[in-house]
Amino acid sequence: MAKSNVTFQDIAQYTGFSKTTISRYFNHPDTVTPQNQAIIREALEKLGYQSNKVARILAKGQTEFIGLIIPNLYLSFYAEILDEFLKSYEKYGYKFLVFSGGQGEEAERQYIQELLAYHVEGLIVLSHTIPSLELASYDLPLVTIEREDQYVSSINTDNYQGGVEATELLHRCGCDVYLHINIPVLGKKTPAFRRIDGFRDVCRKYDLPHEFLSYKGESSYQDLAEKLHVITDDIARKYPGKRKGIFCSNDTIANIVSNHLLRNHSRDLEDYRLIGFDGSPVSEQAVYPISTIAQQIDQLVDGAMELIVDQIRIRKKDPSALLEPVHRTVAPVLISRATTEEV
């Protein structure tokens, strides 16, 4: 019967090979002949061997873990991007230790210390809490997505182009007033701020009446919804009888606004044209499918993995290597649906 814990010694005795040969099979299989590899594989099956990942980590000094810090999971974009990272294991062979940020700088610093204690081989950060200068000071392979990135490598959507395309679509809908809902507290260095620039530039280009509507940072989905309900009601009161083109900074916001309009302003739905940003399923599955500027999440994740795996490879060869920040951009995709039917 198979032992509960088969050792290299057991495999060596069963095959007649030395423990050194067995070790080379696991750590450097190319140094073992194909015939001997087949013999060892058969022995592993007969003995019921189960790989001891912890032992291999200790022996190789490589955890195959990457730390991942995201702001939250109630915004559809972050849930989608987390799912895409988890699916990347088959291609890249890395697993993820995930923390949800948004609890303040000290909490996030504690998360990073936890990840460092687990000897993660790299770190991918989407939360906005800690400045990139501080992140760079941890001196490990690191990539950010859709956040301030001056001192670290990053991959982001072309947010300016997305803002332009969203506003141009609303303009083609013949709106009377143009409104953009976003959160300003993240600062102008945040990639998403470029959505505001794109919106304003198009409005100025065509001399369109426009307004920027902001809300303070939310602590939960319910908190976000309450703030957006107030903003939506204010829009209805301020611009009665006018066709209102609303550009929301993400699909979750667009979905909340759309639902509130359906429940509370259904008689005036023809007066609204709405577009979100992200391309998440929530926009497609809405009662009235919501137009959106889709971020190509698969490309963002694949690009982030390419960047961090390259950094890990360089550091393995030369732990003292200086890694200059690399910044990549992914083009957005305009998806027009029911909420921006053109006249």
C-alpha positions in Angstrom: 0.0 0.0 0.0 1.1 3.6 -0.7 2.7 5.4 2.2 1.1 8.7 3.3 4.4 10.5 2.9 6.7 9.2 0.2 10.3 10.5 0.4 13.1 10.8 -2.1 14.7 7.9 -0.3 11.7 5.7 -1.0 11.7 6.6 -4.7 15.4 5.9 -4.9 15.0 2.5 -3.3 12.1 1.6 -5.6 13.9 2.7 -8.8 17.5 1.8 -7.8 18.6 5.3 -8.6 20.5 7.6 -6.3 18.8 10.3 -4.3 20.8 12.8 -6.3 19.2 11.5 -9.5 15.7 11.7 -8.0 16.5 15.3 -6.9 17.6 16.2 -10.4 14.4 14.8 -11.8 12.3 17.3 -9.7 14.6 20.3 -9.9 16.4 19.9 -13.3 14.5 17.3 -15.3 16.5 18.0 -18.5 19.6 16.5 -16.9 17.8 13.1 -16.5 17.5 10.8 -19.6 14.0 10.3 -21.0 14.2 6.6 -20.2 15.0 7.3 -16.6 12.3 10.0 -16.4 9.8 7.4 -17.4 11.0 4.9 -14.8 10.7 7.6 -12.1 7.2 8.7 -13.2 6.0 5.1 -13.0 7.5 4.8 -9.5 5.8 8.0 -8.4 2.4 6.6 -9.6 3.0 3.2 -7.9 4.1 4.8 -4.6 1.3 7.4 -4.6 3.8 10.3 -4.3 2.4 13.7 -3.7 4.6 16.7 -4.3 5.6 18.7 -1.2 5.3 22.3 -2.4 6.6 23.7 0.9 9.8 21.6 0.7 10.3 22.7 -2.9 9.9 26.4 -1.9 12.4 26.0 0.8 14.9 24.2 -1.5 14.5 26.6 -4.5 13.9 29.9 -2.6 11.0 30.6 -5.0 7.5 30.8 -3.7 5.7 31.2 -7.1 3.4 33.7 -5.3 2.7 37.2 -6.4 1.0 39.7 -4.0 -2.1 41.5 -5.4 -3.7 44.5 -3.7 -7.0 45.8 -5.1 -9.2 48.6 -3.7 -12.5 46.6 -3.4 -14.7 44.0 -5.1 -18.0 45.9 -5.3 -16.8 47.8 -8.3 -17.2 45.5 -11.2 -13.9 46.4 -12.8 -11.9 45.0 -9.8 -13.9 41.8 -9.6 -13.3 41.2 -13.3 -9.6 41.9 -13.2 -9.1 39.6 -10.2 -10.9 36.8 -12.0 -8.6 37.4 -15.0 -5.5 37.2 -12.8 -6.6 34.0 -11.2 -7.1 32.5 -14.7 -3.5 33.5 -15.7 -2.0 30.6 -13.6 -2.2 28.2 -16.5 0.0 30.5 -18.7 2.4 32.0 -16.2 2.4 29.5 -13.3 2.1 32.1 -10.5 -0.5 32.0 -7.7 -1.8 35.1 -5.9 -2.1 36.3 -2.3 -4.8 38.9 -2.5 -5.6 41.8 -0.1 -8.5 44.2 -0.5 -7.3 47.7 0.2 -9.3 50.9 1.0 -8.7 50.6 4.8 -6.1 53.4 4.9 -2.4 53.7 4.5 -1.3 51.9 7.7 -3.5 48.9 7.0 -2.2 48.7 3.5 1.4 48.9 4.7 0.6 46.0 7.0 -0.7 44.0 4.1 2.5 44.6 2.2 4.5 43.5 5.2 2.4 40.3 5.3 3.1 39.7 1.7 6.8 40.3 2.2 6.8 37.8 5.1 5.4 35.2 2.6 8.4 36.0 0.3 6.2 36.9 -2.7 8.2 37.2 -5.8 6.5 40.3 -6.9 3.6 42.7 -6.2 0.8 44.0 -8.4 -1.1 47.0 -7.0 -4.4 48.6 -8.1 -5.3 50.4 -4.9 -4.6 54.2 -4.7 -3.6 54.4 -1.1 0.2 54.4 -1.1 2.2 56.7 -3.4 4.3 55.0 -6.1 7.5 56.5 -4.6 6.9 54.5 -1.4 6.0 51.4 -3.4 9.3 51.7 -5.3 11.2 51.7 -2.0 10.2 48.1 -1.3 12.7 47.2 -4.0 11.0 44.1 -5.4 9.4 43.4 -8.8 6.3 45.6 -8.9 3.6 46.7 -11.4 0.6 48.9 -11.0 -2.7 49.1 -12.9 -4.8 52.2 -13.3 -3.3 54.3 -10.5 -0.5 56.8 -9.9 2.6 55.2 -11.3 5.4 57.8 -11.6 8.1 55.7 -9.9 7.0 52.1 -10.8 6.2 50.1 -13.9 2.5 50.2 -15.0 0.0 49.2 -17.5 -3.1 51.4 -18.0 -6.0 51.9 -20.4 -5.7 55.0 -22.6 -8.2 56.9 -20.4 -8.0 60.1 -22.3 -9.0 58.5 -25.6 -11.8 56.7 -23.7 -13.1 60.0 -22.3 -13.0 61.5 -25.8 -14.9 58.6 -27.4 -17.5 58.6 -24.7 -18.2 62.3 -25.0 -18.2 62.2 -28.8 -20.9 59.5 -28.7 -23.1 61.6 -26.4 -22.6 64.5 -28.8 -23.8 62.4 -31.7 -26.9 61.7 -29.6 -27.8 65.4 -29.8 -27.7 66.1 -26.0 -28.4 69.6 -24.7 -26.2 69.3 -21.6 -23.2 67.1 -20.8 -22.4 65.7 -17.4 -19.5 63.7 -16.1 -19.7 61.8 -12.8 -16.3 61.0 -11.3 -14.3 61.1 -8.0 -11.7 63.9 -8.0 -9.8 63.2 -4.8 -7.4 60.7 -6.5 -5.5 63.5 -8.1 -4.4 64.5 -11.6 -1.6 61.9 -11.6 -4.1 59.1 -11.6 -4.7 57.6 -15.0 -8.5 57.8 -14.6 -8.3 61.6 -14.2 -7.6 61.7 -18.0 -11.2 60.6 -18.6 -12.1 64.1 -17.2 -9.6 65.7 -19.5 -11.1 63.9 -22.5 -14.6 64.9 -21.5 -13.7 68.6 -21.1 -11.7 68.8 -24.3 -14.6 67.5 -26.4 -17.1 69.8 -24.7 -14.8 72.8 -25.3 -14.2 71.7 -28.9 -17.9 71.9 -29.7 -18.7 74.6 -27.2 -21.1 72.3 -25.3 -22.6 73.2 -22.0 -21.1 70.8 -19.5 -20.7 70.1 -15.8 -18.4 67.9 -13.7 -20.2 66.2 -10.8 -18.1 64.6 -8.0 -18.7 62.7 -4.8 -16.5 61.9 -1.9 -14.9 58.6 -1.7 -17.3 55.8 -0.9 -16.8 53.1 1.8 -19.3 50.5 0.4 -21.6 49.8 -2.5 -24.5 51.1 -0.4 -22.7 54.3 0.4 -21.8 54.8 -3.3 -25.5 54.2 -4.3 -26.8 56.7 -1.8 -24.5 59.4 -3.1 -25.3 58.7 -6.7 -29.0 58.8 -6.0 -28.7 62.3 -4.7 -26.6 63.4 -7.8 -29.1 61.8 -10.2 -32.0 63.6 -8.5 -30.2 66.9 -8.6 -29.6 66.4 -12.4 -33.3 65.8 -13.0 -34.2 69.0 -11.0 -31.6 71.2 -12.6 -32.1 70.3 -16.2 -35.9 69.5 -16.8 -36.9 69.0 -20.4 -33.3 68.9 -21.6 -31.6 65.9 -23.2 -28.9 65.0 -20.7 -25.8 63.2 -21.7 -24.2 61.5 -18.7 -20.7 60.0 -18.8 -20.0 57.9 -15.8 -16.5 57.1 -14.7 -17.2 53.3 -14.4 -19.9 50.8 -15.2 -21.0 50.3 -11.6 -21.8 54.0 -11.4 -23.6 53.9 -14.7 -25.7 50.9 -13.6 -26.7 52.6 -10.3 -27.7 55.8 -12.2 -29.6 53.8 -14.8 -31.5 51.8 -12.1 -32.4 55.0 -10.2 -33.7 56.6 -13.3 -35.9 53.6 -14.1 -37.3 53.6 -10.6 -37.8 57.2 -10.0 -37.7 59.1 -13.3 -39.2 56.6 -15.7 -41.5 59.2 -17.4 -38.4 61.1 -18.5 -36.1 58.3 -19.7 -36.1 59.7 -23.2 -34.4 62.8 -21.8 -31.3 60.8 -20.9 -28.3 59.3 -22.7 -25.9 57.3 -20.6 -22.4 55.8 -21.0 -20.1 54.1 -18.5 -16.5 52.9 -18.5 -14.9 49.5 -18.1 -16.9 47.1 -20.3 -17.9 44.9 -17.3 -20.8 42.4 -17.5 -23.0 44.7 -15.4 -23.3 47.1 -18.3 -24.4 44.4 -20.8 -26.8 42.7 -18.4 -28.7 45.9 -17.3 -32.4 46.2 -18.1 -31.4 48.7 -20.7 -28.0 47.6 -21.8 -25.6 50.4 -21.0 -23.1 51.8 -23.5 -19.5 51.7 -22.3 -15.9 52.3 -23.0 -14.5 48.8 -22.5 -11.1 48.4 -20.9 -9.5 45.3 -22.4 -9.0 43.6 -19.1 -7.4 40.5 -20.6 -4.7 42.7 -22.2 -4.2 44.7 -19.0 -3.7 41.5 -17.0 -1.5 39.8 -19.6 0.6 42.9 -19.9 1.0 43.2 -16.1 2.1 39.6 -15.9 4.6 40.0 -18.7 6.0 43.1 -17.0 6.3 41.5 -13.6 7.6 38.1 -14.8 10.3 40.0 -16.8 11.3 41.9 -13.6 11.4 38.6 -11.6 13.6 37.0 -14.3 16.0 39.9 -14.2 16.2 39.9 -10.4 16.9 36.2 -10.3 19.9 36.8 -12.5 21.1 39.9 -10.7 19.4 40.7 -7.3 21.0 44.2 -7.4 19.8 45.1 -10.8 18.1 48.5 -11.1 14.7 48.3 -12.7 13.7 51.4 -14.6 9.9 51.9 -14.8 8.2 50.7 -17.9 4.8 52.2 -18.8 2.4 50.5 -21.3 -1.0 51.6 -22.6 -3.9 49.6 -23.8 -6.5 51.1 -26.2 -10.1 51.2 -25.1 -13.0 49.9 -27.1 -16.3 51.8 -27.6 -19.4 49.6 -27.2 -22.7 51.4 -28.1 -25.9 50.0 -26.6 -29.5 51.0 -25.8 -28.6 53.9 -23.5 -27.0 56.0 -26.3 -29.4 55.5 -29.2 -28.6 58.2 -31.6 -31.2 60.6 -33.1 
